[in-house]
Amino acid sequence: MDLRDRAVVVTGASRGLGAAIADELAQAGASVCVNYLRSQERAEALVDAIGSRGGRAFAFRADVTRSDEVEAMMRAAAARFGTIDAVVNNALPAYRFDPSAAYTRIETIAWDNFQRQFEGAVRAAVNTTRAALPYMQQRRYGKIVNIATNLIFNPVVTYYDYTTAKAALLGLTRNLAAELGPHGIRVNLLAGGLLKTTDASRDTTSEVFERVAHASPLRQVVTPREFAQAVLFFVSGLSDAVTGQTLAVDAGLTMT
């Protein structure tokens, strides 16, 4: 897939899955804006690595829950690359996947937990979409890829706040696809499971990885690179006839 004519903004791209997505897109030829909030050194290291291979990328700090900062990021990306062809909404509010935490029980979870996740997932996607829209509408072409979780289909652990916000992101995806389709803008969602290995799964034991792998039809746990390749498909022209869809990228663990 040749993305040499694509300019892409990837949120939360300094580390983990976001870094894998940004790197995979850059290797396919895309010009990439590496968004970060706190991890400046890691974002700049990724940009340097992409540049060392002849790719085009730059790092930009922006809090995706703040519309003014997101608008500034889109202006900077468009000034560098000429336009914005795609946005990957990957940024994740700080979260600890602990099955024993208070936010896994309806009796003890605080509304603030929900609010934090809605801000980081839904509000962030609204901000990036609005900020990128003028550039996409001008060309009557664009791709928006939202990143969710397979827990919205099968909440094997009841992370109420995280899963509910990601389920809302699914609703947002479908509404955006319905409204923006006539403008040539495609909006899709990728739902991932446990990844081997990211910051979010660094405390996961080998036994858990083995259980998840055994439960999946492919008998494997998806890597960040494999997940990023699915993002690559949705950013590329190969998915131009696809919008409003959800794809679970979890080795078949959930089938939608």
C-alpha positions, 0 to 999 in steps of 0.5 A: 500500500503506497501512502506517499500522497497521504498526510496523517495525524495520529493521536497518542503516537509517542509510544505503544500502539500509537507509535506502531501505527505512526511508524507503520504508516510512515513506512508505507510512505505517509507523512505523519504528525506524531501527537503526544501529550507528555512523552516528548522525548519518545515522540521525537525519537520516533520522528528521528527513526522515521526520518532516518529511513527517509520518511516524513514526520514531526512531533506536536504536543496537543491535549486532544481534549482541548479544541484549541490545541487540536486546531493548532495541531491540524494547522501545523500539519496542514502547513507542513504537508499541504493538507490532512488526508486522515486522522487516527484517534488513538489517544487514551486517557491514563488507565490501569487495567486492574480487574480488582479496581473499584471501577470494575464494580457498579457499586463503587465506580465514581462518575468522575471515572466515566467523565475522564474516559468520555473526555479522552475518547469521545470529546477527543474524537469530536475535536479532531474531526471538527479540526480536520474537517475543513481540509477533508471537505476541501478535497472531498476526501478523508479517512477517520479511524477510531480505535476502540476495544473488543470489550465493547462486544464481550466485557470479560472484565467489567471496566465500566468507564473505559468500555462505556466510553469506547462503546460511545465512540462506536456510536459516534463513528456511525453517526459521522459516517452517515453525515460525512459520507456525502463529502467523501469522508470515510469513518471506521472503527477498529476494536483491539484486544490484549496486545503483546506488548504495550505499556497497557499490557506490560504487567500482564503475565505470560499465563494470561497471554497464553490463555488469550492466545489459546481462546482465539481461533488463530491461537495468538495474541495480536502485536501492535505491528499487526494491529497497525497494519489493519489501520494501514488498510483503513487509511489507504485507498483499498478501503475507499468503499468502506465506511461506518464499519467496525473491525475487531483485530484480535485474532478472531477472539470476538466475531462481529 
